[in-house]
Each structure stands twice: as C-alpha cells, then as structure tokens.
Amino acid sequence: MSKPVPFETTLEVRDTCLCLHVQRAARALARRFDEALRPFGLTSGQFSLLMALNRPQPAPMRPVAQLLAMDRTTLTAALKPLQRDGLVAVTTDPADRRGRLLALTPEGEARLARAVPVWRAVHGAVEAGLPGQAEDLRAGLRALC
C-alpha cells in the first residue's frame, strides 16, 4: 500500500516552500517582538496596529486593514482589546455614518512612544543578524504583496 503523497514530497515542501519558510520566520519574529513588547502590555501585532493608527488624522478602517493585510472583521477583532485598554478610539465617520474612524487615544500615543525605543533595539538586532540582506528581504516580501 503506497501513500498518496510520498514522504519525498514532504521533504520537498519542507525544503522549498516559500509559504512555510515565511510562516516560520514570521512566527519566530513575532515571538521575539512579543517578548520585548510584553512590558508595555502589547503584542507585536498590537504594536503594528497602533503604529498604523499613528497619523495626523483618524483613519478609516479600509486603509488600515489594507496596510496590515487584514480583512475588516479581523481588524475589528484586533481593535477590541485596544479599545478596552483605552489605547484606541473608534468613532462614526461624520462623512459616512456607516464608516468608522480609528485613532490613537492620548494613552495609546504614550504607550506607543514608550515602546518604540524597545522596538528599535530589537529591530536593529534582527537586522544585524542579516548583514547586507535586510533591504533585499524587505524588497522580496513587498514583491509578494
């Protein structure tokens, strides 16, 4: 009885699958940043979301969701704990009552400001581990989006 997918295929995917390698790297990076941002009560995803809201004017949901490569439902769920913690305000868009505008609260701005130096330190260490490759990696990842 032969298997429908031979073990050699498993090895091929393990060694060559870009999706698998990006997922593994993303999880490893997220763990590293999550640990560094834990003292601020933030995860790496929450830090990215707060940074996406760090704008001169409140942002509509759609461009924030697009920037973070999220659907609106996922963004809404990600916003809930940040709203609960008083870091993000969600208001009705006066130009379109169906729309929502997202903004950092003063506490969200303060928390983000405290977290940025730690993010910079960890980010610098990650880039130092990729001598001369970080910009190529960013360019390659952007090309996938």
C-alpha positions in Angstrom: 0.0 0.0 0.0 1.7 3.2 -1.1 0.8 6.5 0.3 -1.0 9.0 -2.0 1.7 11.6 -1.1 5.1 10.1 -0.8 7.5 11.2 2.0 9.8 12.7 -0.5 7.1 15.3 -1.3 7.0 16.2 2.4 10.8 16.8 2.3 10.5 18.8 -0.9 7.8 21.1 0.7 9.9 21.4 3.9 13.0 22.4 2.0 11.5 24.6 -0.7 8.0 26.0 0.2 8.2 29.8 0.4 4.9 29.9 2.3 6.2 27.6 5.0 9.5 29.5 5.4 7.8 32.8 5.6 5.3 31.5 8.2 8.1 30.0 10.3 10.1 33.2 10.1 7.0 35.3 10.9 6.2 33.2 14.0 9.9 33.4 15.2 10.0 37.2 14.7 6.6 37.7 16.3 7.7 35.7 19.4 10.9 37.9 19.7 9.0 41.1 19.4 6.1 39.9 21.6 8.6 39.2 24.4 10.2 42.6 24.0 6.9 44.4 24.0 5.3 42.4 26.8 6.4 45.0 29.5 4.2 47.6 27.6 1.2 45.3 27.6 1.4 44.9 23.8 1.9 42.1 21.3 3.8 42.7 18.1 0.6 42.7 16.2 -0.9 45.3 18.5 2.3 47.4 18.2 1.9 47.3 14.4 -1.8 48.2 14.6 -1.1 51.2 16.9 1.7 52.3 14.6 -0.7 52.1 11.6 -3.0 54.5 13.5 -0.2 56.9 14.3 -1.4 59.5 11.8 -2.3 63.2 11.9 -6.0 62.4 11.4 -8.2 59.5 12.3 -8.1 56.7 9.7 -10.9 54.9 8.0 -10.9 51.2 8.6 -10.3 50.2 5.0 -6.9 51.7 4.5 -5.7 50.4 7.9 -6.9 46.9 7.1 -5.2 47.1 3.7 -1.9 48.3 5.2 -2.0 45.4 7.7 -3.2 42.9 5.1 -6.3 42.1 7.2 -9.9 41.9 6.4 -12.3 44.2 8.2 -13.6 41.5 10.5 -10.1 40.6 11.7 -9.2 44.3 12.2 -12.4 44.8 14.2 -11.5 41.9 16.5 -7.9 43.2 16.9 -9.2 46.6 17.9 -11.4 45.4 20.7 -8.7 44.8 23.3 -7.0 48.0 22.4 -10.3 49.9 22.8 -11.0 48.1 26.1 -7.5 49.2 27.3 -8.2 52.8 26.3 -5.5 52.9 23.6 -7.7 53.3 20.5 -10.9 55.2 19.9 -13.4 54.1 17.3 -15.9 56.8 16.2 -18.5 57.1 13.5 -17.3 58.8 10.3 -19.3 62.0 10.0 -18.9 61.9 6.2 -20.4 58.4 6.1 -22.4 57.2 9.1 -21.8 53.6 8.1 -18.0 54.1 8.3 -15.7 54.0 11.4 -12.7 56.2 12.1 -9.8 54.9 14.1 -7.5 57.0 16.2 -5.0 56.6 19.0 -6.0 58.0 22.3 -3.5 60.0 24.4 -2.8 56.8 26.4 -2.3 54.9 23.1 0.2 57.6 21.9 2.0 57.5 25.2 2.2 53.7 25.2 3.4 53.6 21.6 6.1 56.3 22.4 7.4 54.2 25.3 7.5 51.0 23.2 9.3 52.5 20.1 12.8 52.5 21.6 12.5 48.8 22.5 11.1 48.1 19.0 14.1 49.9 17.6 16.6 47.9 19.7 15.1 44.6 18.8 14.7 45.5 15.1 18.3 46.6 15.0 19.4 43.3 16.5 17.3 41.4 13.9 18.8 43.4 11.0 22.3 42.9 12.4 21.7 39.2 12.1 21.1 39.7 8.4 24.2 41.6 7.4 23.6 43.2 4.0 20.4 41.2 3.4 17.6 43.1 5.3 16.8 45.5 2.4 16.7 42.6 -0.1 14.4 40.7 2.2 12.1 43.7 2.6 12.0 44.1 -1.2 11.3 40.5 -1.8 8.5 40.5 0.8 7.0 43.6 -0.7 7.0 42.0 -4.1 4.8 39.2 -2.7 2.1 41.7 -1.7 
